[in-house]
Amino acid sequence: MAIFFASETTDSLGDYEKGTWTVSLNKAGTGGSADSQVSARYGYYERVGDLLWVAFYWYSGNLNFGNTSGSWYIQGLPFNVISLTNSAYQFIPGGYLYTAGHPSAYSAGYRWQANNSNGTDTLQMYSSNYNSNAGGNAWEFSGCGCLRIA
């Protein structure tokens, strides 16, 4: 479905699409995918032209990831996001991060950055504990925001 401000196709905002996607949580470096230990994960999106709104949630009640280095990232976005425009990265806020047993168990001070270090369909976490290990603890991640897609 196309949305128009006028009858001319040059005024079109582009196609509109709405759907769901499977959120995949990964650890860069030697970590790999954490999806084998997932308890719940949800992803929703709406796209109008080159604007993509996403909302996602990922939870594991017992994430045994060991001592691996590297940051956390969400992979498998429904579209490829633009990572760098005029020397500026795209960010969306993290809803919350919960890590049971971690000194800062609840964190509202993190964001997801589209930097393409792990592929054009990824968002990497940036926070004070983005590089944290997970060993037998409950972990929850979420995020919501609008991005430009390629």
VOVEX-39049 format. One record per residue (C-alpha): residue number from 0; residue in one letter; x, z, y. Coordinates in Angstrom, 2 decimals. Layout:
<rs>
NUM/A/X/Z/Y
...
</rs>
This chain:
<rs>
0/M/0.00/0.00/0.00
1/A/1.42/-0.95/3.42
2/I/0.61/0.98/6.59
3/F/0.18/-0.99/9.83
4/F/-0.08/-0.01/13.48
5/A/-1.28/-3.51/14.29
6/S/-2.34/-6.58/12.37
7/E/1.21/-8.01/12.43
8/T/3.39/-7.39/9.39
9/T/6.38/-6.80/11.71
10/D/4.73/-3.50/12.74
11/S/4.56/-2.26/9.15
12/L/6.00/1.13/8.25
13/G/6.67/-0.26/4.81
14/D/5.35/0.67/1.45
15/Y/3.94/4.09/0.72
16/E/4.66/5.73/-2.59
17/K/3.93/9.19/-3.97
18/G/4.99/10.71/-7.25
19/T/6.93/13.22/-9.28
20/W/10.48/13.27/-10.63
21/T/12.48/15.35/-13.08
22/V/14.91/17.64/-11.28
23/S/18.34/17.80/-12.91
24/L/20.77/20.61/-11.99
25/N/24.47/20.02/-12.55
26/K/27.84/21.64/-11.83
27/A/30.59/19.42/-10.46
28/G/34.03/19.51/-12.02
29/T/34.07/20.76/-15.60
30/G/30.49/22.08/-15.54
31/G/28.18/19.20/-16.32
32/S/24.44/19.48/-16.80
33/A/22.58/22.79/-16.89
34/D/19.33/21.17/-18.00
35/S/19.63/22.26/-21.64
36/Q/18.98/25.83/-20.41
37/V/16.11/25.06/-18.05
38/S/12.90/27.10/-18.13
39/A/10.97/25.21/-15.43
40/R/11.62/22.29/-13.07
41/Y/9.42/20.32/-10.74
42/G/10.03/17.53/-8.25
43/Y/7.58/15.86/-5.86
44/Y/8.15/13.06/-3.38
45/E/6.44/10.84/-0.84
46/R/8.08/7.73/0.57
47/V/7.08/5.73/3.62
48/G/9.44/2.84/4.34
49/D/12.96/4.27/4.28
50/L/11.85/7.89/4.75
51/L/11.70/10.09/1.67
52/W/10.17/13.57/1.63
53/V/11.18/15.65/-1.40
54/A/10.29/19.11/-2.67
55/F/11.87/20.54/-5.81
56/Y/12.28/23.68/-7.89
57/W/14.58/24.47/-10.84
58/Y/14.69/27.72/-12.86
59/S/16.56/29.10/-15.86
60/G/15.93/32.60/-17.16
61/N/19.31/32.81/-18.86
62/L/21.87/30.34/-17.51
63/N/25.06/30.62/-19.55
64/F/27.45/28.35/-17.74
65/G/30.70/30.28/-18.04
66/N/33.63/30.06/-15.68
67/T/33.53/26.52/-14.39
68/S/34.72/25.27/-11.04
69/G/32.83/22.98/-8.73
70/S/29.70/23.08/-6.65
71/W/26.08/22.84/-7.77
72/Y/24.15/19.64/-7.21
73/I/20.72/18.17/-7.85
74/Q/20.80/14.77/-9.53
75/G/18.16/12.20/-10.33
76/L/16.38/11.81/-6.99
77/P/13.75/9.06/-7.25
78/F/15.66/6.87/-4.74
79/N/19.22/6.46/-3.49
80/V/19.81/8.42/-0.29
81/I/22.03/7.40/2.60
82/S/24.93/9.83/2.74
83/L/26.58/9.05/6.07
84/T/25.11/7.51/9.21
85/N/27.21/7.35/12.38
86/S/29.57/10.06/11.02
87/A/26.68/12.45/10.33
88/Y/25.53/13.67/6.91
89/Q/21.90/14.20/5.98
90/F/20.83/17.74/5.11
91/I/17.65/19.38/3.93
92/P/17.13/23.14/3.82
93/G/17.15/25.10/0.62
94/G/13.95/27.04/0.10
95/Y/15.71/29.85/-1.71
96/L/18.45/30.53/-4.19
97/Y/18.12/33.43/-6.61
98/T/20.99/34.52/-8.81
99/A/20.37/37.65/-10.86
100/G/23.42/39.90/-10.98
101/H/25.15/38.15/-8.09
102/P/26.20/40.29/-5.08
103/S/24.00/38.21/-2.80
104/A/21.10/37.77/-5.20
105/Y/18.75/36.16/-2.67
106/S/20.06/33.54/-0.29
107/A/18.19/31.70/2.41
108/G/21.43/30.47/3.99
109/Y/22.05/27.31/2.05
110/R/21.30/23.64/2.39
111/W/21.48/20.46/0.35
112/Q/23.74/17.65/1.58
113/A/23.45/13.99/0.66
114/N/27.14/13.21/0.36
115/N/27.22/10.86/-2.65
116/S/30.16/12.71/-4.22
117/N/28.25/12.76/-7.50
118/G/26.23/9.55/-7.05
119/T/23.81/8.10/-4.51
120/D/20.87/9.98/-6.01
121/T/22.36/13.48/-5.57
122/L/22.14/16.44/-3.20
123/Q/25.03/18.92/-3.22
124/M/24.54/22.60/-2.39
125/Y/26.35/24.14/0.56
126/S/26.32/27.94/0.91
127/S/28.57/30.96/0.70
128/N/28.14/31.04/-3.08
129/Y/27.81/27.33/-3.83
130/N/30.75/27.53/-6.23
131/S/29.42/30.56/-8.14
132/N/29.60/30.77/-11.89
133/A/26.54/31.59/-13.96
134/G/26.86/33.71/-17.05
135/G/23.66/34.99/-18.65
136/N/21.83/35.33/-15.36
137/A/18.53/34.01/-14.05
138/W/19.05/31.22/-11.49
139/E/16.49/29.53/-9.24
140/F/17.04/26.71/-6.81
141/S/14.65/24.95/-4.48
142/G/14.65/22.63/-1.51
143/C/12.31/20.66/0.68
144/G/12.86/18.10/3.43
145/C/12.98/14.52/4.60
146/L/15.83/12.07/3.96
147/R/16.57/8.40/4.68
148/I/16.98/6.19/1.65
149/A/19.02/3.05/1.17
</rs>
